[in-house]
Amino acid sequence: MSTPDTFTKVHIPLTVEGVELNIATLHRDGALAPIVFLHGFGSTKEDYADIVQQAAFAGHPFVAYDAPGCGESQCGDLSRISIPFLLKTALQVLEDFGIERFHLVGHSMGGLTALMLAHQCPDRVLSFVDIEGNIAPEDCFLSRQIVDYPADDPEVFFAAFIERARHAPAYASALYSASLRHKVRAAAVRGIFESMVDLSDNADLMGKFFGLPCPRLFMYGEQNASLSYLSHIQAQGVRLAPIAQCGHFPMYSNPIAMWQQIADFQANGHRG
């Protein structure tokens, strides 16, 4: 059993669409409403481990886990991974931990998965923090590279993707690139990216986002303040959280501001 200021690491075996998984998780027990974290492409559950260092979240249980094909999680068939597959995985993780209603936080790929989860189970989500998760076609600046820089060999595509990330003119891009090969299996990339592009282009993600009944916060780095839809979603009641000195990765560039925004929103989001 974890103490209030630590977490427990556990692997849980699951079967999703006939594919055997072993999902690596971090979790903590607590008496308050649980928080579920979904990491982005090229990241892991450890993006959120510092919640235990944040006094504002004392008493909140949480779960963060490595998506199939990522981090320490294992997947019996990497070619099957997609956003719909990750959604079904999330539902099984929630069931395994006995989580019914929860605060939801998702970044990038995890933000899109979280949006699909909240859309499917709107009565279960207490609040939703979307950290630059896809809600429009313009959000595919990483995933659309599967179309813009095609390569038949997944290793060749991934190597080139890593080099482009290393030299991207944005906060934390080189740091992000340094661990990509250790955090993502190359054979999982195509299915993830193609499904992200397809959903962003064709699934009315903005409509799904607006349709959620829970309080919503959209967090973005100041380098991405040019996103065309920011004023539009704010007008629809979405709270905005710009993060200073930050691009796509607030957990790497400005984690103090990220945690402050999440804590304030989960405590007061219904009032603003």
Stockholm file with secondary structure:
# STOCKHOLM 1.0

chainA/1-272         MSTPDTFTKVHIPLTVEGVELNIATLHRDGALAPIVFLHGFGSTKEDYADIVQQAAFAGHPFVAYDAPGCGESQCGDLSRISIPFLLKTALQVLEDFGIERFHLVGHSMGGLTALMLAHQCPDRVLSFVDIEGNIAPEDCFLSRQIVDYPADDPEVFFAAFIERARHAPAYASALYSASLRHKVRAAAVRGIFESMVDLSDNADLMGKFFGLPCPRLFMYGEQNASLSYLSHIQAQGVRLAPIAQCGHFPMYSNPIAMWQQIADFQANGHRG
#=GR chainA/1-272 SS CCCTTCCEEEEEEEEETTEEEEEEEEEECCSSCCEEEECCTTCCGGGGGGGGGCGGGTTCCEEEECCTTBTTCEESCGGGCCHHHHHHHHHHHHHHHTCCSEEEEEETHHHHHHHHHHHHCTTTEEEEEEESCCCSGGGTTTTTHHHHSCCSSHHHHHHHHHHHHHTCSSTTHHHHHHHHHHHBCHHHHHHHHHHHHHHHHHSCHHHHHHHCCSCEEEEEEGGGTTCTTHHHHHHTTCEEEEESSCSSCHHHHCHHHHHHHHHHHHHHGGGC
#=GC SS_cons         CCCTTCCEEEEEEEEETTEEEEEEEEEECCSSCCEEEECCTTCCGGGGGGGGGCGGGTTCCEEEECCTTBTTCEESCGGGCCHHHHHHHHHHHHHHHTCCSEEEEEETHHHHHHHHHHHHCTTTEEEEEEESCCCSGGGTTTTTHHHHSCCSSHHHHHHHHHHHHHTCSSTTHHHHHHHHHHHBCHHHHHHHHHHHHHHHHHSCHHHHHHHCCSCEEEEEEGGGTTCTTHHHHHHTTCEEEEESSCSSCHHHHCHHHHHHHHHHHHHHGGGC
//
